Amino acid sequence: MSEELSIQELMRQAIEAAREGKKAEAKDLFQQVVDRDDKNEKAWMWLASVVETDEERRVCLSNALFINPNNERAQAAMAKLDARSQQQTQDEEVIPGVSRRQLLIFGGGGIGLIVLIIVIFAVITGSRNAQNAEATRVIADANSTSTAVVAMIATENANATATTQALTSPTPTATNLPSQATLPPEMSLVTPSPTPIATGTALPYPTGLTGRIFGWSGRDVTQTGFLSVVAYNLANNGEAVTVADVQARNVDVSADGQRLVYTRYFSSTTFDTGVEQIGIDGVGAVSLVLEQPVLKAQMPHYCPTQNQIVFVALPTDFQGDITTTVFPYQVFVYNIDNQQLFRLTNDRASYTYPAYSPDCSRIAVVRSELSGANVGSDLVLIDTASLGQTAMTNDSAAYIEAAPHWSPDGQQLAYSVYPKDLPENNDIIVRRADPSSTPLVLVKDAGNDVFPVFSPDGQYLAFSSNRGGAYDIYILDQATSTVFQLTNTIEEDYPGGWAS
């Protein structure tokens, strides 16, 4: 494996190989990780799950415990190795199948000798079974260690806190996370049309802002939620320029501010969704992930450090009803340069609104449990190296989260949330990207406030609201808590990305 690969990429490939049972490949990859980062506790634990001998496992676990003496999973696995080693010492064989203790019992007198011969004969004839049993035990022990490692990672990533304490009364009681964090019910492709609120006086226009906000805008006469791709020039009084006259939504802008990616709805052909990229000048539109084994690709988001996107889609082996509006969408990453596809999730939950952190080490996404006792939605973070999930909220069905967006420094997350009984009353939450953080209600109004987007300097937050009747774009100055109004038209306007 090339040294040019990052440690995160090596970890991702190694974990994938381990989960697929390719232990030799996984061992080599994990070894490369610890050779380059000998303080990587997770890598040592994973390596312990794929090596072949107890001696190797002991070395790996010892290193993990040296890094973190409080690693309970490593302690438990080491205790198993110690117990097995002690038992093997006690039962040390003088000849195959006969321990020293057995030989002493049978070694006294003629009758004992005859019995010994019988025992030896029985042992020899049964030696192959004994060897097979021993091999089975070794494999079982190895699998036990592997299970302990996976459980350690799952436990480490399962820490979550309630996320609704800052919302209106009554505040629901937070529920404990199940083995997998729960998330919101799958979103329909059709955006419900909100009941317009009486038009009020427009708020002041923001001044002194620079850059462009890219989003989607138009009259939603088809009631699909898909509109034209639009750019708002903040240096020119928010002038709106159509970039692509297509049916689109979930617009995002690349880190260099030169390309846009969005969900495209093909209403005139397949009545399906796909992912499309275009230059900010409206030139060079190209469909992405066309040749990949996915269906209904949507909600793309750029990685700021690499030329790739994260999105959600259905795998082609999906066995459900393709005509339904609720699907178990999974998270995928697509490298635009080499056209490689990576699947990050593989479960019965449904994922929506994935968003890369600024360093692409984490993905914020809404995870929905579609059936069972924990039906509901929560916001989770996916580690792109280990694929472990950390729950940011654990309110299940009480509140529904959507559209997370990272601050430029990667320290905060903004997202919308509504009580389950008031789906047209989203508020905007901002909090540190840490499960122990306190959620703050930054935007609260009688209208529906959705799709928060940070400015490049992190001082401002753009969002869409129907508080004035139609959905317009508003901008909050976080320093003064002042809300300005960018658009005031009969069109529906939504922000997706903000470029300098």
VEXBAFI-934352 format. One record per atom (N, C-alpha, C, CB): residue in three letters; x negated, y, z negated. Coordinates in steps of 0.2 Angstrom, whole numbers, plus 5000, padded with zeros to 4 digits. Each point is the difference from the previous one (the first is absolute). Last residue first. Glycine has a CB too. Layout:
<recs>
alaXYZ...
</recs>
This chain:
<recs>
ser508551635003ser499750074999ser500050045007ser499249954991ala502749865003ala499350005002ala499750074999ala500249915009trp501949924983trp499850075000trp499350005001trp500850034992gly501549795011gly499350014999gly499850075001gly499849895003gly502550044997gly499749945000gly499350004998gly500849965008pro501850184990pro499350005001pro499749934999pro500050124995tyr502549985015tyr499649964995tyr499350005001tyr501049924999asp501650195009asp499350015000asp499749964994asp500150115005glu502349935011glu499749964994glu499350005001glu501049934999glu500650275012glu499749945001glu499849974993glu499550045011ile501550174991ile500549955000ile499749935001ile500850085004thr497750124985thr500349995006thr500649944999thr499050045007asn498950084981asn500750014998asn500450005006asn499650074990thr497749874998thr500550005006thr500750024997thr499249915006leu498950114979leu499750005006leu500550015006leu499049934995gln501050144978gln500449965005gln499750015007gln501050014993phe498249994978phe500150045006phe500449965006phe498950064997val500649944974val500249965006val500150055006val500549914992thr497950094983thr500550035005thr500149965006thr499650114996ser498949854984ser500749975000ser500550045005ser499849954988thr497850095008thr500550044997thr500749975000thr499350105005ala498749785002ala499750044995ala500650054997ala498949995006gln501649865012gln499949964994gln499750054994gln499949895006asp501650165017asp499350024997asp500049974993asp500050115007leu501649805014leu499950024993leu499350024999leu500949924997ile500950065025ile499350004998ile500050024992ile499550025012tyr502449885009tyr499850054994tyr499349984998tyr501250014996ile500649935026ile499349994997ile499950064995ile499549935010asp503049964998asp499550055002asp499349984996asp500950095002tyr501749815004tyr499449984998tyr499550055002tyr500349884999ala502350204999ala499649955004ala499349994996ala500650045011gly500850074975gly500449985005gly499749945004gly500650115000gly498350014982gly500350055003gly500549985005gly499050064998arg499749794989arg500450044995arg500350065003arg499149974992asn499649825016asn500650035003asn500450044995asn500049905007ser497250034997ser500650014996ser500650025004ser499350024990ser497849905011ser500650015003ser500650004996ser499649955010phe497750114986phe500549955000phe500650025004phe499549974988ala497750105004ala500550015004ala500549944999ala499350065009leu498850064976leu500349945001leu500650025005leu499649954989tyr497850165002tyr500750015002tyr500349935001tyr499850115005gln497949924988gln500450054996gln500750005001gln499050065000gly499249805011gly500349974994gly500450054996gly499249925000asp499550105022asp499750024994asp500349974993asp499650105006pro501349865016pro499349975000pro499650024994pro500150015012ser502649964985ser499650045004ser499349985000ser500750104998phe501449734997phe499550054997phe499750045005phe499849924991val502749965009val499350005003val499650054997val500549965011pro502149904986pro499550044997pro499349995004pro500650014989phe501949905014phe499450015004phe499550054998phe500749965009val501850084982val499749945002val499350025004val501249945001asp501250144984asp499350025001asp499649945002asp500150104992asn502649995006asn499649945001asn499350025002asn501049935003gly500850234981gly499949975007gly499649945000gly500150115005ala500250024976ala500649975001ala500049965007ala500650084993asp497149964994asp500550045003asp500649965001asp499250075006lys498049934987lys500649984997lys500650055003lys499549944990val497650005010val500650035004val500649964998val499350035010leu498849914979leu499850065002leu500550045004leu498949955001val500849864979val500550025005val499850075003val500949934994leu497549874995leu500250074999leu500550025006leu499050034994pro499849744992pro500350035006pro500350074998pro500249885005thr497749994983thr500750024999thr500250035006thr499850024988ser498349785009ser500150075001ser500750024999ser499150015008ser499749774993ser500250034993ser500150075000ser499249924996pro500349955024pro500649984997pro500250034993pro499849895006asp498950235014asp499849964995asp500649984996asp498950064999ala500550125018ala500149945003ala499749944995ala499850055011arg501550194983arg499349975001arg500149935003arg499550084991arg502550085013arg499749974994arg499349985003arg501149964995val501550165013val499350005001val499649984993val500150105008ile502549905006ile499649994994ile499350015002ile500949924996ile501750165013ile499349995002ile499649994994ile500150075010asp502649874996asp499650054997asp499349985002asp500850034991asn501849905019asn499349994999asn499750064997asn499949925009asn502550004996asn499850054996asn499249984998asn501250024995glu500549855018glu499950075004glu499850054995glu500849975008pro499749814984pro499549995006pro499950065004pro500349895000leu500750034976leu500050075003leu499550005006leu500450064989asp499949754995asp500750025002asp500150075004asp500349944989lys497549965004lys500449965004lys500750025002lys499349914995pro498850275000pro500449954996pro500449965004pro500050084991tyr497750035020tyr500750024998tyr500349944995tyr500250065011val497350065001val500449954996val500750024998val498949964995ser498550095020ser500750024998ser500349944997ser500150085010tyr497250014990tyr500549955003tyr500750034998tyr499249905000ala497950144998ala500650035000ala500549955004ala499550125000leu498049874986leu500549975005leu500650044999leu499549885000gln497650154994gln500750014998gln500549965006gln499850114994gln497749905006gln500250004993gln500750004998gln499050064998gly499749975023gly500149934999gly500249994992gly499249975009asp500350235005asp499549984996asp500149934998asp499850114996pro501850015017pro499449995004pro499449974996pro500450105006ser502149824988ser499750075000ser499349995003ser500650044990trp501449795017trp499550024995trp499750075001trp499749885001his502849995002his499550045003his499550024995his500850045009pro501649794995pro499550024996pro499550045004pro500149914992ala502450005012ala499550045003ala499550034996ala500950035007ala501049864979ala499950005007ala499550055002ala501249965002glu500449904976glu499450045002glu500050005008glu499449984989ile502649984992ile499749975006ile499550055002ile501149955003tyr500149964972tyr499850065005tyr499749975006tyr499950084990ala501149774996ala500350064996ala499850065005ala499949954989ala499449815014ala500650035004ala500350074997ala500349885004ser497250054989ser500549965004ser500550035004ser499749914992asp498450174993asp500750014998asp500549965004asp499750124997asn497749925001asn500449944998asn500750014998asn498949954997thr498750175016thr500650014997thr500349934999thr500250115005met497749905004met500050074997met500650014996met499350045010ala499249734996ala500750035000ala499950074997ala500649894999thr497649955015thr500150034993thr500750045001thr498850014998gln499949785016gln500550055000gln500050034992gln500649945010gly497449925008gly500450004994gly500550064999gly499149954995leu499250005022leu500749995002leu500449994994leu499749955010ser497950104993ser500249944997ser500749985002ser499250024990ala499850175020ala499549954999ala500249944998ala499250094998thr502250105003thr499949985007thr499449955000thr500450105005asp501549964976asp499350015001asp499849975007asp499849994987ile502650115006ile499749945002ile499350025001ile501049965006leu501250144979leu499450025003leu499649935002leu499950114994val502949975001val499449964999val499450035004val500749904997leu502150164995leu499450025003leu499449964998leu500450115001asp502249814999asp499550034996asp499450025005asp500449934990ser502549965009ser499450035004ser499550034995ser500750025010gly501349774990gly499950074999gly499450025004gly500549994989val500649775000val500150045006val499950074998val500849925005asn498849874982asn499750064999asn500150045007asn499149954992ala501849835004ala500250044994ala499750075000ala500149894993gly500349985031gly499849984993gly500250054994gly499049945006ser500450145020ser500449954997ser499749984993ser500449965012leu498550205002leu500750005004leu500549954996leu499450035011glu498450144983glu500249934999glu500750005002glu499349994990ser498750195017ser500749984999ser500149934999ser500450105006arg497650114994arg500149935001arg500749984997arg498849984999val499650245011val500649984996val500149935002val500550125000val497150015000val500549975004val500649994996val499249955008ala498050144994ala500650014997ala500649985004ala499550104993ile497849835007ile500650025004ile500650014995ile499649945011arg497550074989arg500649984997arg500650025005arg499650014988ser498150035017ser499949944995ser500749984997ser498850054997cys500650145018cys500349945003cys499949944996cys499850055011asp499850204985asp499449955002asp500249945002asp499450064991pro502350105004pro499550035004pro499449965002pro500450104995ser501849765001ser499750054996ser499550045004ser500249934989tyr502049955023tyr499350004998tyr499750054995tyr499849955011ala502849954993ala499650065001ala499349984997ala501050085000pro501649805007pro499350004998pro499650065002pro500149885002tyr502550054999tyr499650064999tyr499349994997tyr501150064998thr500449734999thr500250065004thr499550054998thr501249975001tyr499449744996tyr499650064999tyr500150065004tyr499149924996ser502049834992ser500050055006ser499650064998ser501149955004ala498849784987ala500250064999ala500050045006ala499550004989arg499849775008arg500750015002arg500350074998arg500249884999asp497250065008asp500449984995asp500750015003asp499250024990asn498350055016asn500349945003asn500549974994asn499049985008thr499250255000thr500549974996thr500349945003thr500250114995leu498150015016leu499850014994leu500549974995leu499550105003arg499549875023arg500649994996arg499850014993arg500649935009phe498250155016phe499949974993phe500750004996phe498750035000leu500250015027leu500550004996leu499949964993leu500850025010gln497850115013gln500049944995gln500650024995gln498849975001gln500150165018gln500749975001gln500149944995gln500050045012asn498150124991asn499949945002asn500749965001asn498850004995asp501250234999asp499450005004asp500049935003asp499450084993ile502349984991ile500150025007ile499449995004ile500850094995asn500149774984asn499450045002asn500150025007asn499349944992tyr502650004988tyr499849995007tyr499450045001tyr501249985004val500349904975val499550055002val499849995007val499650014988phe502749934995phe499549985005phe499550065001phe500849925006val501449974977val499550055002val499549985004val500350054989gln502449875010gln499449994997gln499550055002gln500249885000tyr502750084998tyr499450035003tyr499449994996tyr500750095005pro501749804996pro499450004995pro499450025004pro500549914994phe502150185010phe499549965002phe499549994995phe500250025012val502450084996val499550004994val499649945001val500850044992thr500950025023thr499750064999thr499550004994thr501050065004thr499949745015thr500150034994thr499750074999thr500149894995thr499749955023thr500550055001thr500150044993thr500549935010ile498149874993ile499750065003ile500450065001ile499349925006asp500649874976asp500550025005asp499750075003asp501049954994gly497349874996gly500650034998gly500450025006gly499550034989gln498249885009gln500549955001gln500750034999gln499249914997phe498150175010phe500650024996phe500649955002phe499550124999asp498249905010asp500249934998asp500650024995asp498949945002thr499850245008thr500449965005thr500349944998thr499350055008pro500350154975pro499649955003pro500449975005pro499249984990leu501350275002leu500249934999leu499549955004leu501250034998ala498250224991ala500449975006ala500249934998ala499350075008val499350194985val500449944998val500349975006val500250054988phe497450095008phe500750015002phe500349944997phe499850065010val497750094992val500449954996val500750015002val499150004991ile498550055024ile500650034996ile500349944996ile500250075010gln497250035001gln500549945000gln500650034996gln499149925000asn498450165005asn500550015005asn500549945000asn499250065007gln499550054971gln499949955005gln500650015005gln499349924993thr500650214988thr499349995000thr499849955006thr499950024988pro502450065005pro499650065001pro499249985002pro500850064992cys501549805013cys499549994995cys499550065002cys500149874998tyr502650135008tyr499350005002tyr499649984994tyr500250085010his502449844995his499650064996his499249995002his500950014991pro501949905017pro499350005000pro499750064996pro500049945011met502449954993met499750034995met499350004999met501049974994gln500049845021gln500350074999gln499650024994gln501149985004ala499549795014ala499550044996ala500250074999ala499249935006lys502049855003lys500250064996lys499550044996lys501149944999leu498049835007leu500650025003leu500250074996leu500449885003val497249965003val500450034995val500650035004val499150034993pro498649865014pro500649964998pro500450034994pro499349905003gln499350235017gln499949974994gln500649964998gln499250094996glu500350075023glu499949935001glu499949964994glu499450035010leu501250204989leu500449975005leu499949925001leu500150115006val498950094980val500249934997val500549965005val499850054988leu500050215018leu499649964996leu500349934998leu499450114996ser501050095024ser500349964995ser499449964997ser501149995006val498750265005val499849935001val500449964995val498950025006ala500750255006ala500449954996ala499949935001ala500950095000gly498150135008gly499649944999gly500449964995gly499050055002val501550214997val499749965006val499749944997val499750105006gly501250094982gly500649965003gly499749965006gly500750094996asp498050044987asp500250045006asp500649975004asp498850055000ile500149854981ile500450054998ile500250055005ile499449994989gly500349755017gly499650054998gly500450064997gly499149975009ile501749774988ile499950055005ile499650064998ile501149975004gln500049764991gln499550054998gln500050055006gln499349924993glu502549884995glu499750035006glu499550054998glu501149985006val500549794986val499550054998val499750035006val499849944989gly502749945008gly499349985001gly499650064998gly500349935010thr502549964990thr499550054999thr499349975001thr500750044991asp501849915021asp499649984995asp499550064999asp500149885004phe501650085014phe500350024993phe499649984995phe501149995005thr498449995019thr500049944995thr500450024994thr498949965005thr501250215014thr499849935002thr500149954995thr499150065007ser501450174990ser500249995007ser499849935002ser500050135002ser499449974976ser500749995001ser500349985007ser500150084990phe497649924994phe500249995008phe500749985001phe498849965001tyr499550174979tyr500649965001tyr500250005008tyr500450034988arg497350014995arg500350025007arg500649955000arg499050045006thr499250064974thr500549955002thr500450025006thr500049964988tyr497550145008tyr500650014998tyr500449935002tyr500050135001val497550044999val500349935001val500750004996val498849955000leu499250235011leu500549994996leu500249935001leu500450125001arg497350045002arg500449955002arg500650004996arg499149945005gln499050214991gln500150005008gln500549955002gln498850035001gly500250034976gly500650045002gly500150005008gly499750074990asp498849804995asp499750055004asp500550055002asp499149925003ala501649894985ala499650044995ala499650065004ala499849904993ser502650015016ser499349974999ser499650054996ser500149935010val502750064989val499450035003val499449974998val500650115002asp502149814999asp499450014996asp499550035004asp500349914992val502650035007val499450035003val499550014995val500750055009asn501749854991asn499449984997asn499450025003asn500649904996arg501350095021arg500050024993arg499449974997arg501350004999ala500150035027ala499549984996ala500150024993ala499250025009gln501549985019gln500449994993gln499549974995gln501149985006val498250205014val500249934999val500449994994val498949965006asp499650235006asp500850005000asp500249935000asp500050115006ala497750024985ala500349945003ala500750005000ala498949934998val500050264994val499449965002val500249945005val499450034989thr501750225003thr500149935001thr499449975003thr501250025002val499050204982val499849985007val500149925000val499250105002ala501450134981ala500149935001ala499849985008ala500950004990glu498350214991glu500349985007glu500049935001glu499550105004gly499950044976gly500349945000gly500349985007gly500250014988asn498550195008asn500750004997asn500349945000asn500150125003asn497649895003asn500450045005asn500849994998asn499149985009ala499149914979ala499750075002ala500450045004ala498949954999leu501749834996leu500150044994leu499750075001leu500049904993asn501149915024asn499450044999asn500050054995asn499849985012tyr501449774994tyr500150074998tyr499450034998tyr501149964995ala499849825021ala499450034997ala500350074998ala499149945006val502249815001val499950075000val499450024996val501250025002val500349765011val499450024996val499850075001val499649895001ser503050015000ser499450015004ser499450024995ser500750055010leu501249784981leu500050065004leu499450025003leu500850044992phe500849764993phe499450015005phe500150065004phe499849885000gly501950034985gly499450034996gly499450015004gly500549954990thr501849985016thr499549944999thr499450034996thr500349955011gln501950154999gln500049984993gln499549944999gln501250044999thr499350115021thr500149935000thr500049974993thr499450005011val500250234992val500749995003val500149925000val500050115007asp498350064982asp500149934999asp500749985003asp499250004990arg499150215015arg500749994998arg500149925000arg500450125004gly497149984991gly500550005005gly500750004998gly499149955008ser498149994985ser500550055000ser500549995005ser499250084994trp498349834992trp500549985005trp500750054998trp499549885001gly497750164994gly500549964998gly500549985005gly499950064989phe497750085002phe500349965005phe500549964997phe498950005007ile499750244988ile500449954997ile500349965006ile500250064989arg497550115009arg500749985003arg500349944996arg499550045012gly498750194982gly500049935003gly500749995003gly499249964991thr500550224989thr499749995006thr500149925002thr499150094998leu502050134985leu499849935002leu499749995006leu500949974993gly500050244998gly499349994998gly499849935001gly500150094992thr502549965003thr499550045003thr499349984998thr500850105001pro502049805000pro499350004997pro499550045004pro500349894995tyr502450175003tyr499649965004tyr499350004997tyr500650035010pro501749994976pro499550035003pro499649965004pro500050084991leu502549835005leu499450024996leu499550045004leu500249904992ala502550095014ala499349965001ala499550034995ala500349995012thr502449994983thr499550055003thr499349975000thr500650094995gly501549745007gly499850064996gly499550045003gly500349934990thr501649865017thr499450045001thr500050064996thr500149965012ala501049804981ala500250075003ala499350045001ala501150004994ile498749745009ile500150054994ile500250075003ile499249934992pro501149815020pro499750075000pro500250044993pro499950005013thr499849734989thr500650055001thr499750074999thr500849924995pro497749885016pro500250034994pro500650055001pro498949994996ser500449785018ser500150075001ser500250034993ser500349995013pro498149794991pro500750024999pro500150085000pro500249904993thr498049945020thr500050044995thr500750034999thr498850035002val500349735009val500450065001val500050054994val500749935007leu498149864993leu499750055005leu500450065001leu499549905006ser500549984970ser500349995007ser499650055005ser501149974995met497849934982met500350055003met500349985007met499250084994glu500349764984glu499850025006glu500450065003glu499649885002pro500250104972pro500349965005pro499850035007pro501049974992pro497350074988pro500650015002pro500349965006pro499850114996leu498449794986leu500150065003leu500750015004leu498849995002thr499449864978thr500650005004thr500150075003thr500649924993ala497249924999ala500450064999ala500650005004ala498950064997gln500149714994gln499950055006gln500450064998gln499749915009ser500349944975ser499449985002ser499850045006ser500149894996pro501650244990pro500049935001pro499349985003pro501249995002leu499350234982leu499949975007leu500049935000leu499350105002asn502250044980asn499349975001asn499949985007asn500049974988thr501750245007thr500049924999thr499249985001thr501249995004ala500150254987ala499549975005ala500049924998ala499350115001thr502850064996thr499549974996thr499549965005thr500849994990pro500650245017pro500049924999pro499549984996pro500549995011thr500650254987thr499449975003thr500049934999thr499450104997pro502750085007pro499649964995pro499449975003pro501149984994ser498950235010ser500349954996ser500549975004ser499750074989thr498350035025thr500550024996thr500349954996thr500350085009leu497149914996leu500650015004leu500650024996leu499649925009ala498150014984ala500150075001ala500650025004ala498850005000gln500549774995gln500250044994gln500150075001gln499349914994thr500249895021thr500650045001thr500150054993thr500549915008thr497849914998thr499950065004thr500650045000thr499249945007ala499549854977ala500650035003ala499950075004ala500649944990thr497449885010thr500450044995thr500650025003thr498950044994ala499049765009ala500550055003ala500350034994ala500249945011asn497949864997asn500150054995asn500550055003asn498949974994ala500149835017ala500750004998ala500250054995ala500049885002asn497850055007asn500350045005asn500850014998asn499249975009glu499349894979glu499650065000glu500450055004glu498949944999thr501849845001thr500250034993thr499750075000thr500049894995ala499549985024ala500850025000ala500150034993ala500349905008ile497650014995ile500150065004ile500750035000ile499049955007met500449854981met499750064997met500150065004met499249934996ala501649875012ala500450024995ala499750064997ala500449894998val498350005018val500650035003val500550034995val499949935010val498349944982val499850065003val500550045003val498949955002ala501649844989ala499950054995ala499750075003ala499849904992thr500649925022thr500650024998thr499950064995thr500549895003ser497649995004ser500250055005ser500750034998ser499449935009thr499749904978thr499650064999thr500350055005thr499049944996ser501949865005ser500350034994ser499650064999ser500249894995asn499249975023asn500650045001asn500350044994asn500249915009ala497949954988ala499850065005ala500650045001ala499149935005asp501249874983asp499750054996asp499850065004asp499649914993ala501349915019ala500550034995ala499750064996ala500749895000ile497949975013ile500450055004ile500550044996ile499849925010val498949914979val499650065002val500450055004val499049934999arg502149874996arg499950044994arg499650065001arg500149904993thr500149945024thr500650034999thr500050054994thr500649905005ala497649964998ala500050055006ala500650044999ala499349935008glu500549894978glu499650054998glu500050065005glu499349914994ala501949895011ala500350044994ala499650064998ala500549904996asn498649955020asn500550045003asn500450044995asn500149925008gln498349934984gln499650065004gln500650045003gln499049935002ala501749884987ala499850054996ala499650065003ala499949904992asn500949925021asn500650044998asn499750054995asn500849905001arg497649955007arg500250055005arg500650044998arg499649925008ser499649914978ser499550065000ser500350055005ser499049934996gly501849844996gly500450065000gly499650065001gly500849944993thr498249855007thr500549995005thr500550065000thr500049884998ile498250114986ile499750015007ile500649995005ile499049954996val501650034981val499850075002val499750015007val499750024988ala500949775003ala500650045001ala499850075002ala500649934992phe497749925002phe500349985007phe500650045001phe499649894998ile499350154982ile499650035005ile500349985007ile499049994993val502049924988val500150085000val499750025006val500150014988ile499549775007ile500750015002ile500150075002ile500449904994ile497650054995ile500049985007ile500750015003ile499149914998leu500850134979leu499650055004leu500049985007leu499350024990val501649824995val500450065001val499750055004val500649974990ile498049865004ile500549975005ile500550065002ile499949884996leu498650164987leu499650005006leu500549985006leu498949974994gly501850024983gly500050075003gly499750005006gly499950044989ile500149765001ile500750025002ile500050075003ile500549924991gly497550004999gly500249975007gly500650025002gly499349914997gly499450274987gly500249925000gly500249985007gly500350014988gly499750255009gly499849964995gly500249935000gly500150104993gly500350105022gly499449985001gly499849954994gly499750105006phe502350044999phe500049945003phe499349965000phe500950045007ile499550184984ile500549964997ile500049935003ile500750104999leu497750065009leu499949984993leu500549964997leu499450114999leu501049975023leu499449955000leu499949984993leu499550055010gln502050134993gln500349935002gln499549955000gln500850065007arg498450164989arg500449984995arg500349935001arg500350124997arg498549995020arg499649974995arg500449984994arg499150085004ser502249915019ser499750054996ser499549974995ser501050085002val500049855023val499949974993val499650054996val500149885004gly500450155020gly500649984997gly500049984993gly500349975011pro497550025003pro500650035002pro500649974997pro499450025011ile498549984974ile500149975007ile500650035002ile499449894998val500050214984val499449965000val499949975007val500049984987glu501550255006glu500049935002glu499349975000glu501050025007glu500350194979glu499449995005glu500049925001glu499450104996asp502250054991asp500249945004asp499449985005asp501250034998gln498750164988gln500249954995gln500149935004gln500550094993thr499050115019thr499449984996thr500249944996thr499550125000gln502149985012gln499649965005gln499449984996gln500450065010gln501150084979gln500349935001gln499549965004gln501250054999gln498250174998gln500049974994gln500249935001gln500150104993ser500250045025ser499349994999ser499949964994ser499750105006arg502449994998arg499949945004arg499349985000arg500850045008ala499850144979ala500449944998ala499849945004ala500950084995asp498350145012asp499649974994asp500349944997asp499850124998leu501349995020leu499449975003leu499649974994leu499950085009lys502150044986lys500149935004lys499449975002lys501150045004ala498750174987ala500249954995ala500149945003ala500550094992met499250095022met499349974997met500249954995met499450115002ala502450005007ala499749955005ala499449974998ala500550075009ala500650104978ala500449935000ala499749955005ala501050074997gln498050155002gln499949964993gln500449945000gln499950114994ala500450035024ala499449975001ala499849964993ala499650105008arg502450024993arg500049955005arg499449965000arg500950065006glu499350144981glu500349944997glu500049945004glu500750074993asn497750145004asn500349975006asn500349944997asn499350055009asn499350114980asn500749994998asn500449975005asn499850104993pro497849965010pro500149954994pro500749994998pro498950034996asn499950065027asn500650024996asn500149944995asn500650075009ile497549945004ile500250065002ile500650024996ile499749985012phe499449814984phe499550054998phe500250075002phe499149925002leu502349905004leu500050024993leu499550054998leu500449884998ala499650045024ala500650034999ala500050034992ala500649935010asn497749924996asn499850075003asn500750054999asn499249955008ser500949824986ser499650034995ser499850085002ser499549894998leu501849965016leu500450034995leu499550034994leu500849915002cys498250005017cys500450055002cys500450034994cys500149945012val498549874985val499650065001val500550065002val499049935004arg501949864992arg499850034994arg499650065001arg500049894995arg500749995024arg500650034997arg499850044993arg500849915005glu497649955006glu500150065004glu500650044997glu499649945010glu500049854981glu499450044998glu500150075004glu499349904999asp502349935005asp500150034993asp499450054999asp500749904996thr499850055030thr499849964994thr500150044993thr499149955007glu501550135016glu500149925000glu499949974994glu499750005012val501350264995val499349965000val500249934998val499450104997val502350085004val499849965006val499449965000val500650095006ser500350054976ser500649965002ser499849965007ser500850084995ala497850084995ala500049944995ala500649965003ala499650074990leu500150135020leu499549965002leu500049934996leu499350105003trp502150084992trp500249975006trp499549955002trp500750105003met498850034979met500549964998met500349965006met500350084991trp498050085012trp499749944997trp500649954998trp499050084995ala501650135015ala499649955005ala499849944996ala499750105007lys501350074980lys500549965004lys499649955005lys500850104999glu497950054989glu500349954995glu500549965004glu499950074990asn497950075017asn500750005002asn500349944997asn499750055011lys498050044988lys500450024995lys500849995002lys499150084995asp499049885019asp500049954995asp500450024994asp498949975004asp500950095023asp500350034994asp500049954994asp500750085007arg498349865014arg500050075001arg500350044994arg500149985012asp499949794988asp499350015001asp499950085001asp499849895006val502350024991val499750004994val499250025001val500849924995val500650055024val500350054996val499550014994val501249985004gln498449845010gln499850065003gln500250064996gln500049955011gln500849844983gln499350014998gln499750065003gln500049885000phe502250075005phe500050024993phe499350014998phe501149954998leu499249955023leu500250085000leu500050024993leu500749985010asp498949794993asp499450045004asp500250084999asp499849905008lys501849954984lys499450004996lys499550045003lys500349894996ala501650075017ala500150054994ala499450004996ala501349985000glu498749865017glu499950075003glu500150054994glu500549965011ala499849824983ala499350015002ala499950075003ala499849885002lys502450054992lys499550014994lys499350025002lys500849924993lys501750085017lys499350005003lys499550014995lys500550045011gly502049974986gly499649934999gly499450005003gly501149954999glu500550245000glu500149955006glu499649934999glu500250105007arg499550084978arg500749995000arg500249955005arg500350114995ala497549975004ala500249964994ala500749985000ala499150064994ala500250095023ala499849935001ala500149954995ala499150055007glu501550184990glu500449975005glu499849935002glu500250115004ile498550024982ile500649984996ile500549965005ile499850104992ala498249995017ala499849954995ala500749974997ala498850054998gln501350155016gln499949945004gln499949934995gln499550075010arg500650144980arg500749995003arg499949935004arg500350125000met497749974990met500549974995met500749985003met499450074991leu499050045023leu499849934998leu500449974995leu498850045002glu501750185003glu500149965006glu499849934999glu500050105007gln499450064977gln500749995000gln500249965005gln500250114995ile497649955004ile500149954995ile500849995000ile499050044993ser500150045030ser500050034994ser500149944995ser500450115004leu498349865019leu500749994997leu500050034993leu500249905007glu497850085007glu500450065001glu500750004997glu499350015010glu499149814990glu499950044994glu500450075001glu498949954998ser501849815014ser499650065001ser500050044994ser500350005012met500049734989met500450065000met499650065000met500949944994
</recs>
